[in-house]
Amino acid sequence: MSKLKIAIQKSGRLNEESIQMLKDCGISIYNGNDQLRVTASNFPLEVYFLRNSDIPQYLIDGVVDIAIVGDNLLVEKGRNIQIAEKLGFSKCKVSVAVPKNFTYNSIQDLNGLRVATSYPNTVNNFCAKNGIEVDIHQISGSVEIAPNIGLSDAIVDIVSSGSTLFKNGLKEVEVICTSEAVLAVSPLISDASKQILNKLQFRMQAVLRSKKSKYILMNVPNGKIDEVSKILPVLKSPTVVPLGESGWSSVQSVIDEEQFWDVIDKLKEAGAEGILICPIEKMVL
């Protein structure tokens, strides 16, 4: 039977969150011996644990069918690689940082500086867009130490919380782009693998929808059901179940977490009582 081949980062936060996403999709993976390739026990999937910077080339060459990577890496190396799904985790920025004592007023202050980075293409595109020139020093790791050892005047690197910059006496002065984990697809994926990908993507979408939504239950006087129903941003229509107490019903629906508090306030004003909010494990449409 054909198997879908997926690459994920072999260590770090993106690795952990990628594996958790697969688990949330009901896919069982065991890698107790730190193997670089493992097969799922209950889904036609082979998982390749690779160095992050190598993954785009594996996709381009068709060695793997799909990958979970930061979309910033596709900006840097991912020509002809399509994004099938934005996954919403491992969010970060690709930023320019300089020493804290550097006086920075505008992008033009970067002109002529030595810049250490693992993302030379991203830096070159940024500089061309803004009409500046820099001397790029490409290094593969520990970029943030470069100004302290005299290798560069500034850096371009991934920034999450900013704590690493702070510890190394640096400050963020420009954000080149934002990034999050995405499901990327090889341009050479076969039709058979596409069919398996569709099944995997269906599961991922169910997981992603559930994380953005909450299940809401409330008691509503029967005379207020229409008013309450109009407030709820429901999938189709709310579920209404009569209660044991005459004149009252339980109204149940799904609510978008981003609208949560605004909707709750309106529901209370409309007469809803005993409002209960529950997490949703999966949401299939």
Protein Blocks (a to p, Z undefined) as FASTA:
>chain_A
ZZddddddfbdjklmmmmmmmmmnopacddfkopabdcdfkbccddddddfklmmmmmmn
omambdcddfklmmmmmghiacfbdghiaiacddddddfklccfbfklmgopacddfblm
lmmmmmmmnopacdddddfbhklmmmmnopambdcdddfklmmmmmnopacfbdfbdcdd
dddddfkbcfklmmmmmmmmmmmmmmmmmmmpccddddddfklmmmmmmmpccfkbccdd
ddfbghiacddddddfklmmmmmmmmmmnopahiacdddfbdcZZ
